[in-house]
Amino acid sequence: MSSFFGDVEPELQIAFAEAYGISQDQLVAAAKAFAEFSGQSFPLAA
């Protein structure tokens, strides 16, 4: 998850999520949860 949220451009993350039926709200929630868990910061978690 660290590579996905940290290395993949946010636009591509959103496109990937949409392709698999994941809403943008769900994606942002996952990014925020993982950022809190890992202590890292990610563009979608801001």
mmCIF entry with sequence, helices, sheets and N, C-alpha, C, O atoms, coordinates in Angstrom:
data_MODEL
# 
_entry.id   MODEL 
# 
_entity.id                         1 
_entity.type                       polymer 
_entity.pdbx_number_of_molecules   1 
# 
_entity_poly.entity_id                      1 
_entity_poly.type                           'polypeptide(L)' 
_entity_poly.nstd_linkage                   no 
_entity_poly.nstd_monomer                   no 
_entity_poly.pdbx_seq_one_letter_code       MSSFFGDVEPELQIAFAEAYGISQDQLVAAAKAFAEFSGQSFPLAA 
_entity_poly.pdbx_seq_one_letter_code_can   MSSFFGDVEPELQIAFAEAYGISQDQLVAAAKAFAEFSGQSFPLAA 
_entity_poly.pdbx_strand_id                 A 
# 
loop_
_entity_poly_seq.entity_id 
_entity_poly_seq.num 
_entity_poly_seq.mon_id 
_entity_poly_seq.hetero 
1 1  MET n 
1 2  SER n 
1 3  SER n 
1 4  PHE n 
1 5  PHE n 
1 6  GLY n 
1 7  ASP n 
1 8  VAL n 
1 9  GLU n 
1 10 PRO n 
1 11 GLU n 
1 12 LEU n 
1 13 GLN n 
1 14 ILE n 
1 15 ALA n 
1 16 PHE n 
1 17 ALA n 
1 18 GLU n 
1 19 ALA n 
1 20 TYR n 
1 21 GLY n 
1 22 ILE n 
1 23 SER n 
1 24 GLN n 
1 25 ASP n 
1 26 GLN n 
1 27 LEU n 
1 28 VAL n 
1 29 ALA n 
1 30 ALA n 
1 31 ALA n 
1 32 LYS n 
1 33 ALA n 
1 34 PHE n 
1 35 ALA n 
1 36 GLU n 
1 37 PHE n 
1 38 SER n 
1 39 GLY n 
1 40 GLN n 
1 41 SER n 
1 42 PHE n 
1 43 PRO n 
1 44 LEU n 
1 45 ALA n 
1 46 ALA n 
# 
_struct_asym.id          A 
_struct_asym.entity_id   1 
# 
loop_
_struct_conf.conf_type_id 
_struct_conf.id 
_struct_conf.pdbx_PDB_helix_id 
_struct_conf.beg_label_comp_id 
_struct_conf.beg_label_asym_id 
_struct_conf.beg_label_seq_id 
_struct_conf.pdbx_beg_PDB_ins_code 
_struct_conf.end_label_comp_id 
_struct_conf.end_label_asym_id 
_struct_conf.end_label_seq_id 
_struct_conf.pdbx_end_PDB_ins_code 
_struct_conf.beg_auth_comp_id 
_struct_conf.beg_auth_asym_id 
_struct_conf.beg_auth_seq_id 
_struct_conf.end_auth_comp_id 
_struct_conf.end_auth_asym_id 
_struct_conf.end_auth_seq_id 
_struct_conf.pdbx_PDB_helix_class 
_struct_conf.details 
_struct_conf.pdbx_PDB_helix_length 
HELX_P HELX_P1 AA1 SER A 2  ? ASP A 7  ? SER A 2  ASP A 7  1 ? 6  
HELX_P HELX_P2 AA2 PRO A 10 ? ALA A 19 ? PRO A 10 ALA A 19 1 ? 10 
HELX_P HELX_P3 AA3 GLN A 24 ? SER A 38 ? GLN A 24 SER A 38 1 ? 15 
HELX_P HELX_P4 AA4 PRO A 43 ? ALA A 45 ? PRO A 43 ALA A 45 5 ? 3  
# 
_struct_conf_type.id          HELX_P 
_struct_conf_type.criteria    ? 
_struct_conf_type.reference   ? 
# 
loop_
_atom_site.group_PDB 
_atom_site.id 
_atom_site.type_symbol 
_atom_site.label_atom_id 
_atom_site.label_alt_id 
_atom_site.label_comp_id 
_atom_site.label_asym_id 
_atom_site.label_entity_id 
_atom_site.label_seq_id 
_atom_site.pdbx_PDB_ins_code 
_atom_site.Cartn_x 
_atom_site.Cartn_y 
_atom_site.Cartn_z 
_atom_site.occupancy 
_atom_site.B_iso_or_equiv 
_atom_site.pdbx_formal_charge 
_atom_site.auth_seq_id 
_atom_site.auth_comp_id 
_atom_site.auth_asym_id 
_atom_site.auth_atom_id 
_atom_site.pdbx_PDB_model_num 
ATOM 1   N N  . MET A 1 1  ? 0.818   -1.179 0.000   1.00 0.00 ? 1  MET A N  1 
ATOM 2   C CA . MET A 1 1  ? 0.000   0.000  0.000   1.00 0.00 ? 1  MET A CA 1 
ATOM 3   C C  . MET A 1 1  ? 0.864   1.245  0.000   1.00 0.00 ? 1  MET A C  1 
ATOM 4   O O  . MET A 1 1  ? 0.502   2.265  -0.587  1.00 0.00 ? 1  MET A O  1 
ATOM 5   N N  . SER A 1 2  ? 1.993   1.159  0.653   1.00 0.00 ? 2  SER A N  1 
ATOM 6   C CA . SER A 1 2  ? 2.885   2.317  0.706   1.00 0.00 ? 2  SER A CA 1 
ATOM 7   C C  . SER A 1 2  ? 3.303   2.736  -0.696  1.00 0.00 ? 2  SER A C  1 
ATOM 8   O O  . SER A 1 2  ? 3.294   3.927  -1.009  1.00 0.00 ? 2  SER A O  1 
ATOM 9   N N  . SER A 1 3  ? 3.663   1.797  -1.532  1.00 0.00 ? 3  SER A N  1 
ATOM 10  C CA . SER A 1 3  ? 4.056   2.114  -2.905  1.00 0.00 ? 3  SER A CA 1 
ATOM 11  C C  . SER A 1 3  ? 2.879   2.650  -3.706  1.00 0.00 ? 3  SER A C  1 
ATOM 12  O O  . SER A 1 3  ? 3.037   3.589  -4.486  1.00 0.00 ? 3  SER A O  1 
ATOM 13  N N  . PHE A 1 4  ? 1.712   2.067  -3.525  1.00 0.00 ? 4  PHE A N  1 
ATOM 14  C CA . PHE A 1 4  ? 0.541   2.510  -4.270  1.00 0.00 ? 4  PHE A CA 1 
ATOM 15  C C  . PHE A 1 4  ? 0.214   3.958  -3.930  1.00 0.00 ? 4  PHE A C  1 
ATOM 16  O O  . PHE A 1 4  ? 0.063   4.786  -4.829  1.00 0.00 ? 4  PHE A O  1 
ATOM 17  N N  . PHE A 1 5  ? 0.104   4.270  -2.645  1.00 0.00 ? 5  PHE A N  1 
ATOM 18  C CA . PHE A 1 5  ? -0.269  5.621  -2.247  1.00 0.00 ? 5  PHE A CA 1 
ATOM 19  C C  . PHE A 1 5  ? 0.885   6.616  -2.356  1.00 0.00 ? 5  PHE A C  1 
ATOM 20  O O  . PHE A 1 5  ? 0.651   7.816  -2.491  1.00 0.00 ? 5  PHE A O  1 
ATOM 21  N N  . GLY A 1 6  ? 2.122   6.136  -2.300  1.00 0.00 ? 6  GLY A N  1 
ATOM 22  C CA . GLY A 1 6  ? 3.263   7.040  -2.325  1.00 0.00 ? 6  GLY A CA 1 
ATOM 23  C C  . GLY A 1 6  ? 3.916   7.226  -3.672  1.00 0.00 ? 6  GLY A C  1 
ATOM 24  O O  . GLY A 1 6  ? 4.466   8.292  -3.945  1.00 0.00 ? 6  GLY A O  1 
ATOM 25  N N  . ASP A 1 7  ? 3.870   6.209  -4.529  1.00 0.00 ? 7  ASP A N  1 
ATOM 26  C CA . ASP A 1 7  ? 4.594   6.272  -5.797  1.00 0.00 ? 7  ASP A CA 1 
ATOM 27  C C  . ASP A 1 7  ? 3.698   6.451  -7.026  1.00 0.00 ? 7  ASP A C  1 
ATOM 28  O O  . ASP A 1 7  ? 4.149   6.962  -8.051  1.00 0.00 ? 7  ASP A O  1 
ATOM 29  N N  . VAL A 1 8  ? 2.454   6.040  -6.932  1.00 0.00 ? 8  VAL A N  1 
ATOM 30  C CA . VAL A 1 8  ? 1.530   6.132  -8.060  1.00 0.00 ? 8  VAL A CA 1 
ATOM 31  C C  . VAL A 1 8  ? 0.830   7.491  -8.005  1.00 0.00 ? 8  VAL A C  1 
ATOM 32  O O  . VAL A 1 8  ? 0.361   7.915  -6.949  1.00 0.00 ? 8  VAL A O  1 
ATOM 33  N N  . GLU A 1 9  ? 0.766   8.162  -9.144  1.00 0.00 ? 9  GLU A N  1 
ATOM 34  C CA . GLU A 1 9  ? 0.108   9.467  -9.211  1.00 0.00 ? 9  GLU A CA 1 
ATOM 35  C C  . GLU A 1 9  ? -1.350  9.353  -8.738  1.00 0.00 ? 9  GLU A C  1 
ATOM 36  O O  . GLU A 1 9  ? -2.032  8.383  -9.065  1.00 0.00 ? 9  GLU A O  1 
ATOM 37  N N  . PRO A 1 10 ? -1.823  10.335 -7.974  1.00 0.00 ? 10 PRO A N  1 
ATOM 38  C CA . PRO A 1 10 ? -3.201  10.280 -7.464  1.00 0.00 ? 10 PRO A CA 1 
ATOM 39  C C  . PRO A 1 10 ? -4.255  10.065 -8.556  1.00 0.00 ? 10 PRO A C  1 
ATOM 40  O O  . PRO A 1 10 ? -5.241  9.365  -8.326  1.00 0.00 ? 10 PRO A O  1 
ATOM 41  N N  . GLU A 1 11 ? -4.061  10.651 -9.727  1.00 0.00 ? 11 GLU A N  1 
ATOM 42  C CA . GLU A 1 11 ? -5.022  10.469 -10.812 1.00 0.00 ? 11 GLU A CA 1 
ATOM 43  C C  . GLU A 1 11 ? -5.115  9.003  -11.224 1.00 0.00 ? 11 GLU A C  1 
ATOM 44  O O  . GLU A 1 11 ? -6.200  8.504  -11.524 1.00 0.00 ? 11 GLU A O  1 
ATOM 45  N N  . LEU A 1 12 ? -3.977  8.317  -11.238 1.00 0.00 ? 12 LEU A N  1 
ATOM 46  C CA . LEU A 1 12 ? -3.966  6.894  -11.577 1.00 0.00 ? 12 LEU A CA 1 
ATOM 47  C C  . LEU A 1 12 ? -4.564  6.052  -10.459 1.00 0.00 ? 12 LEU A C  1 
ATOM 48  O O  . LEU A 1 12 ? -5.207  5.036  -10.726 1.00 0.00 ? 12 LEU A O  1 
ATOM 49  N N  . GLN A 1 13 ? -4.361  6.458  -9.218  1.00 0.00 ? 13 GLN A N  1 
ATOM 50  C CA . GLN A 1 13 ? -4.972  5.757  -8.091  1.00 0.00 ? 13 GLN A CA 1 
ATOM 51  C C  . GLN A 1 13 ? -6.492  5.818  -8.206  1.00 0.00 ? 13 GLN A C  1 
ATOM 52  O O  . GLN A 1 13 ? -7.185  4.819  -8.006  1.00 0.00 ? 13 GLN A O  1 
ATOM 53  N N  . ILE A 1 14 ? -6.998  7.007  -8.531  1.00 0.00 ? 14 ILE A N  1 
ATOM 54  C CA . ILE A 1 14 ? -8.439  7.197  -8.669  1.00 0.00 ? 14 ILE A CA 1 
ATOM 55  C C  . ILE A 1 14 ? -8.980  6.367  -9.831  1.00 0.00 ? 14 ILE A C  1 
ATOM 56  O O  . ILE A 1 14 ? -10.022 5.725  -9.702  1.00 0.00 ? 14 ILE A O  1 
ATOM 57  N N  . ALA A 1 15 ? -8.289  6.378  -10.950 1.00 0.00 ? 15 ALA A N  1 
ATOM 58  C CA . ALA A 1 15 ? -8.721  5.593  -12.113 1.00 0.00 ? 15 ALA A CA 1 
ATOM 59  C C  . ALA A 1 15 ? -8.739  4.103  -11.786 1.00 0.00 ? 15 ALA A C  1 
ATOM 60  O O  . ALA A 1 15 ? -9.671  3.392  -12.162 1.00 0.00 ? 15 ALA A O  1 
ATOM 61  N N  . PHE A 1 16 ? -7.711  3.634  -11.087 1.00 0.00 ? 16 PHE A N  1 
ATOM 62  C CA . PHE A 1 16 ? -7.647  2.229  -10.680 1.00 0.00 ? 16 PHE A CA 1 
ATOM 63  C C  . PHE A 1 16 ? -8.836  1.887  -9.786  1.00 0.00 ? 16 PHE A C  1 
ATOM 64  O O  . PHE A 1 16 ? -9.503  0.873  -9.989  1.00 0.00 ? 16 PHE A O  1 
ATOM 65  N N  . ALA A 1 17 ? -9.096  2.734  -8.800  1.00 0.00 ? 17 ALA A N  1 
ATOM 66  C CA . ALA A 1 17 ? -10.195 2.492  -7.872  1.00 0.00 ? 17 ALA A CA 1 
ATOM 67  C C  . ALA A 1 17 ? -11.526 2.457  -8.613  1.00 0.00 ? 17 ALA A C  1 
ATOM 68  O O  . ALA A 1 17 ? -12.348 1.573  -8.375  1.00 0.00 ? 17 ALA A O  1 
ATOM 69  N N  . GLU A 1 18 ? -11.738 3.408  -9.505  1.00 0.00 ? 18 GLU A N  1 
ATOM 70  C CA . GLU A 1 18 ? -12.986 3.443  -10.272 1.00 0.00 ? 18 GLU A CA 1 
ATOM 71  C C  . GLU A 1 18 ? -13.163 2.179  -11.100 1.00 0.00 ? 18 GLU A C  1 
ATOM 72  O O  . GLU A 1 18 ? -14.276 1.666  -11.216 1.00 0.00 ? 18 GLU A O  1 
ATOM 73  N N  . ALA A 1 19 ? -12.084 1.674  -11.672 1.00 0.00 ? 19 ALA A N  1 
ATOM 74  C CA . ALA A 1 19 ? -12.146 0.457  -12.484 1.00 0.00 ? 19 ALA A CA 1 
ATOM 75  C C  . ALA A 1 19 ? -12.579 -0.751 -11.670 1.00 0.00 ? 19 ALA A C  1 
ATOM 76  O O  . ALA A 1 19 ? -13.129 -1.708 -12.216 1.00 0.00 ? 19 ALA A O  1 
ATOM 77  N N  . TYR A 1 20 ? -12.334 -0.711 -10.370 1.00 0.00 ? 20 TYR A N  1 
ATOM 78  C CA . TYR A 1 20 ? -12.668 -1.836 -9.501  1.00 0.00 ? 20 TYR A CA 1 
ATOM 79  C C  . TYR A 1 20 ? -13.843 -1.537 -8.571  1.00 0.00 ? 20 TYR A C  1 
ATOM 80  O O  . TYR A 1 20 ? -14.055 -2.242 -7.585  1.00 0.00 ? 20 TYR A O  1 
ATOM 81  N N  . GLY A 1 21 ? -14.605 -0.487 -8.889  1.00 0.00 ? 21 GLY A N  1 
ATOM 82  C CA . GLY A 1 21 ? -15.816 -0.193 -8.132  1.00 0.00 ? 21 GLY A CA 1 
ATOM 83  C C  . GLY A 1 21 ? -15.578 0.394  -6.754  1.00 0.00 ? 21 GLY A C  1 
ATOM 84  O O  . GLY A 1 21 ? -16.436 0.293  -5.877  1.00 0.00 ? 21 GLY A O  1 
ATOM 85  N N  . ILE A 1 22 ? -14.427 1.002  -6.558  1.00 0.00 ? 22 ILE A N  1 
ATOM 86  C CA . ILE A 1 22 ? -14.100 1.639  -5.274  1.00 0.00 ? 22 ILE A CA 1 
ATOM 87  C C  . ILE A 1 22 ? -14.342 3.133  -5.437  1.00 0.00 ? 22 ILE A C  1 
ATOM 88  O O  . ILE A 1 22 ? -13.792 3.759  -6.344  1.00 0.00 ? 22 ILE A O  1 
ATOM 89  N N  . SER A 1 23 ? -15.157 3.701  -4.571  1.00 0.00 ? 23 SER A N  1 
ATOM 90  C CA . SER A 1 23 ? -15.458 5.127  -4.676  1.00 0.00 ? 23 SER A CA 1 
ATOM 91  C C  . SER A 1 23 ? -14.250 5.958  -4.255  1.00 0.00 ? 23 SER A C  1 
ATOM 92  O O  . SER A 1 23 ? -13.348 5.478  -3.568  1.00 0.00 ? 23 SER A O  1 
ATOM 93  N N  . GLN A 1 24 ? -14.258 7.211  -4.684  1.00 0.00 ? 24 GLN A N  1 
ATOM 94  C CA . GLN A 1 24 ? -13.165 8.101  -4.292  1.00 0.00 ? 24 GLN A CA 1 
ATOM 95  C C  . GLN A 1 24 ? -13.164 8.308  -2.779  1.00 0.00 ? 24 GLN A C  1 
ATOM 96  O O  . GLN A 1 24 ? -12.098 8.413  -2.173  1.00 0.00 ? 24 GLN A O  1 
ATOM 97  N N  . ASP A 1 25 ? -14.335 8.368  -2.167  1.00 0.00 ? 25 ASP A N  1 
ATOM 98  C CA . ASP A 1 25 ? -14.410 8.500  -0.706  1.00 0.00 ? 25 ASP A CA 1 
ATOM 99  C C  . ASP A 1 25 ? -13.766 7.305  -0.007  1.00 0.00 ? 25 ASP A C  1 
ATOM 100 O O  . ASP A 1 25 ? -13.052 7.470  0.982   1.00 0.00 ? 25 ASP A O  1 
ATOM 101 N N  . GLN A 1 26 ? -14.018 6.106  -0.522  1.00 0.00 ? 26 GLN A N  1 
ATOM 102 C CA . GLN A 1 26 ? -13.409 4.909  0.059   1.00 0.00 ? 26 GLN A CA 1 
ATOM 103 C C  . GLN A 1 26 ? -11.895 4.920  -0.125  1.00 0.00 ? 26 GLN A C  1 
ATOM 104 O O  . GLN A 1 26 ? -11.150 4.538  0.778   1.00 0.00 ? 26 GLN A O  1 
ATOM 105 N N  . LEU A 1 27 ? -11.447 5.356  -1.292  1.00 0.00 ? 27 LEU A N  1 
ATOM 106 C CA . LEU A 1 27 ? -10.012 5.422  -1.573  1.00 0.00 ? 27 LEU A CA 1 
ATOM 107 C C  . LEU A 1 27 ? -9.323  6.411  -0.645  1.00 0.00 ? 27 LEU A C  1 
ATOM 108 O O  . LEU A 1 27 ? -8.263  6.114  -0.094  1.00 0.00 ? 27 LEU A O  1 
ATOM 109 N N  . VAL A 1 28 ? -9.917  7.577  -0.471  1.00 0.00 ? 28 VAL A N  1 
ATOM 110 C CA . VAL A 1 28 ? -9.347  8.591  0.420   1.00 0.00 ? 28 VAL A CA 1 
ATOM 111 C C  . VAL A 1 28 ? -9.330  8.078  1.857   1.00 0.00 ? 28 VAL A C  1 
ATOM 112 O O  . VAL A 1 28 ? -8.358  8.296  2.580   1.00 0.00 ? 28 VAL A O  1 
ATOM 113 N N  . ALA A 1 29 ? -10.389 7.406  2.272   1.00 0.00 ? 29 ALA A N  1 
ATOM 114 C CA . ALA A 1 29 ? -10.435 6.846  3.630   1.00 0.00 ? 29 ALA A CA 1 
ATOM 115 C C  . ALA A 1 29 ? -9.320  5.819  3.828   1.00 0.00 ? 29 ALA A C  1 
ATOM 116 O O  . ALA A 1 29 ? -8.689  5.781  4.884   1.00 0.00 ? 29 ALA A O  1 
ATOM 117 N N  . ALA A 1 30 ? -9.081  4.997  2.823   1.00 0.00 ? 30 ALA A N  1 
ATOM 118 C CA . ALA A 1 30 ? -8.004  4.005  2.911   1.00 0.00 ? 30 ALA A CA 1 
ATOM 119 C C  . ALA A 1 30 ? -6.644  4.692  2.977   1.00 0.00 ? 30 ALA A C  1 
ATOM 120 O O  . ALA A 1 30 ? -5.779  4.283  3.751   1.00 0.00 ? 30 ALA A O  1 
ATOM 121 N N  . ALA A 1 31 ? -6.452  5.728  2.173   1.00 0.00 ? 31 ALA A N  1 
ATOM 122 C CA . ALA A 1 31 ? -5.184  6.464  2.190   1.00 0.00 ? 31 ALA A CA 1 
ATOM 123 C C  . ALA A 1 31 ? -4.955  7.107  3.554   1.00 0.00 ? 31 ALA A C  1 
ATOM 124 O O  . ALA A 1 31 ? -3.844  7.069  4.084   1.00 0.00 ? 31 ALA A O  1 
ATOM 125 N N  . LYS A 1 32 ? -6.002  7.696  4.116   1.00 0.00 ? 32 LYS A N  1 
ATOM 126 C CA . LYS A 1 32 ? -5.877  8.321  5.438   1.00 0.00 ? 32 LYS A CA 1 
ATOM 127 C C  . LYS A 1 32 ? -5.587  7.287  6.512   1.00 0.00 ? 32 LYS A C  1 
ATOM 128 O O  . LYS A 1 32 ? -4.738  7.510  7.375   1.00 0.00 ? 32 LYS A O  1 
ATOM 129 N N  . ALA A 1 33 ? -6.281  6.165  6.468   1.00 0.00 ? 33 ALA A N  1 
ATOM 130 C CA . ALA A 1 33 ? -6.061  5.115  7.465   1.00 0.00 ? 33 ALA A CA 1 
ATOM 131 C C  . ALA A 1 33 ? -4.643  4.560  7.373   1.00 0.00 ? 33 ALA A C  1 
ATOM 132 O O  . ALA A 1 33 ? -3.993  4.338  8.394   1.00 0.00 ? 33 ALA A O  1 
ATOM 133 N N  . PHE A 1 34 ? -4.163  4.335  6.146   1.00 0.00 ? 34 PHE A N  1 
ATOM 134 C CA . PHE A 1 34 ? -2.815  3.801  6.003   1.00 0.00 ? 34 PHE A CA 1 
ATOM 135 C C  . PHE A 1 34 ? -1.767  4.827  6.390   1.00 0.00 ? 34 PHE A C  1 
ATOM 136 O O  . PHE A 1 34 ? -0.733  4.475  6.956   1.00 0.00 ? 34 PHE A O  1 
ATOM 137 N N  . ALA A 1 35 ? -2.024  6.099  6.090   1.00 0.00 ? 35 ALA A N  1 
ATOM 138 C CA . ALA A 1 35 ? -1.089  7.152  6.493   1.00 0.00 ? 35 ALA A CA 1 
ATOM 139 C C  . ALA A 1 35 ? -0.971  7.207  8.012   1.00 0.00 ? 35 ALA A C  1 
ATOM 140 O O  . ALA A 1 35 ? 0.127   7.347  8.552   1.00 0.00 ? 35 ALA A O  1 
ATOM 141 N N  . GLU A 1 36 ? -2.097  7.098  8.690   1.00 0.00 ? 36 GLU A N  1 
ATOM 142 C CA . GLU A 1 36 ? -2.075  7.113  10.159  1.00 0.00 ? 36 GLU A CA 1 
ATOM 143 C C  . GLU A 1 36 ? -1.343  5.893  10.701  1.00 0.00 ? 36 GLU A C  1 
ATOM 144 O O  . GLU A 1 36 ? -0.554  5.999  11.640  1.00 0.00 ? 36 GLU A O  1 
ATOM 145 N N  . PHE A 1 37 ? -1.609  4.734  10.105  1.00 0.00 ? 37 PHE A N  1 
ATOM 146 C CA . PHE A 1 37 ? -0.982  3.488  10.543  1.00 0.00 ? 37 PHE A CA 1 
ATOM 147 C C  . PHE A 1 37 ? 0.533   3.516  10.326  1.00 0.00 ? 37 PHE A C  1 
ATOM 148 O O  . PHE A 1 37 ? 1.303   3.092  11.188  1.00 0.00 ? 37 PHE A O  1 
ATOM 149 N N  . SER A 1 38 ? 0.952   4.029  9.148   1.00 0.00 ? 38 SER A N  1 
ATOM 150 C CA . SER A 1 38 ? 2.358   3.946  8.768   1.00 0.00 ? 38 SER A CA 1 
ATOM 151 C C  . SER A 1 38 ? 3.190   5.154  9.198   1.00 0.00 ? 38 SER A C  1 
ATOM 152 O O  . SER A 1 38 ? 4.419   5.090  9.237   1.00 0.00 ? 38 SER A O  1 
ATOM 153 N N  . GLY A 1 39 ? 2.512   6.246  9.518   1.00 0.00 ? 39 GLY A N  1 
ATOM 154 C CA . GLY A 1 39 ? 3.243   7.461  9.856   1.00 0.00 ? 39 GLY A CA 1 
ATOM 155 C C  . GLY A 1 39 ? 3.753   8.211  8.637   1.00 0.00 ? 39 GLY A C  1 
ATOM 156 O O  . GLY A 1 39 ? 4.527   9.159  8.768   1.00 0.00 ? 39 GLY A O  1 
ATOM 157 N N  . GLN A 1 40 ? 3.327   7.796  7.465   1.00 0.00 ? 40 GLN A N  1 
ATOM 158 C CA . GLN A 1 40 ? 3.723   8.450  6.214   1.00 0.00 ? 40 GLN A CA 1 
ATOM 159 C C  . GLN A 1 40 ? 2.636   9.439  5.810   1.00 0.00 ? 40 GLN A C  1 
ATOM 160 O O  . GLN A 1 40 ? 1.540   9.435  6.369   1.00 0.00 ? 40 GLN A O  1 
ATOM 161 N N  . SER A 1 41 ? 2.954   10.290 4.825   1.00 0.00 ? 41 SER A N  1 
ATOM 162 C CA . SER A 1 41 ? 1.942   11.182 4.283   1.00 0.00 ? 41 SER A CA 1 
ATOM 163 C C  . SER A 1 41 ? 1.768   10.859 2.801   1.00 0.00 ? 41 SER A C  1 
ATOM 164 O O  . SER A 1 41 ? 2.724   10.530 2.100   1.00 0.00 ? 41 SER A O  1 
ATOM 165 N N  . PHE A 1 42 ? 0.548   10.961 2.358   1.00 0.00 ? 42 PHE A N  1 
ATOM 166 C CA . PHE A 1 42 ? 0.218   10.657 0.970   1.00 0.00 ? 42 PHE A CA 1 
ATOM 167 C C  . PHE A 1 42 ? -0.699  11.757 0.431   1.00 0.00 ? 42 PHE A C  1 
ATOM 168 O O  . PHE A 1 42 ? -1.509  12.303 1.179   1.00 0.00 ? 42 PHE A O  1 
ATOM 169 N N  . PRO A 1 43 ? -0.579  12.091 -0.868  1.00 0.00 ? 43 PRO A N  1 
ATOM 170 C CA . PRO A 1 43 ? -1.400  13.164 -1.436  1.00 0.00 ? 43 PRO A CA 1 
ATOM 171 C C  . PRO A 1 43 ? -2.903  12.978 -1.195  1.00 0.00 ? 43 PRO A C  1 
ATOM 172 O O  . PRO A 1 43 ? -3.592  13.943 -0.863  1.00 0.00 ? 43 PRO A O  1 
ATOM 173 N N  . LEU A 1 44 ? -3.416  11.769 -1.355  1.00 0.00 ? 44 LEU A N  1 
ATOM 174 C CA . LEU A 1 44 ? -4.856  11.564 -1.169  1.00 0.00 ? 44 LEU A CA 1 
ATOM 175 C C  . LEU A 1 44 ? -5.276  11.633 0.296   1.00 0.00 ? 44 LEU A C  1 
ATOM 176 O O  . LEU A 1 44 ? -6.460  11.794 0.594   1.00 0.00 ? 44 LEU A O  1 
ATOM 177 N N  . ALA A 1 45 ? -4.327  11.513 1.202   1.00 0.00 ? 45 ALA A N  1 
ATOM 178 C CA . ALA A 1 45 ? -4.649  11.527 2.635   1.00 0.00 ? 45 ALA A CA 1 
ATOM 179 C C  . ALA A 1 45 ? -4.648  12.934 3.214   1.00 0.00 ? 45 ALA A C  1 
ATOM 180 O O  . ALA A 1 45 ? -5.005  13.133 4.375   1.00 0.00 ? 45 ALA A O  1 
ATOM 181 N N  . ALA A 1 46 ? -4.244  13.918 2.398   1.00 0.00 ? 46 ALA A N  1 
ATOM 182 C CA . ALA A 1 46 ? -4.145  15.296 2.885   1.00 0.00 ? 46 ALA A CA 1 
ATOM 183 C C  . ALA A 1 46 ? -5.502  15.912 3.127   1.00 0.00 ? 46 ALA A C  1 
ATOM 184 O O  . ALA A 1 46 ? -5.591  17.069 3.539   1.00 0.00 ? 46 ALA A O  1 
# 
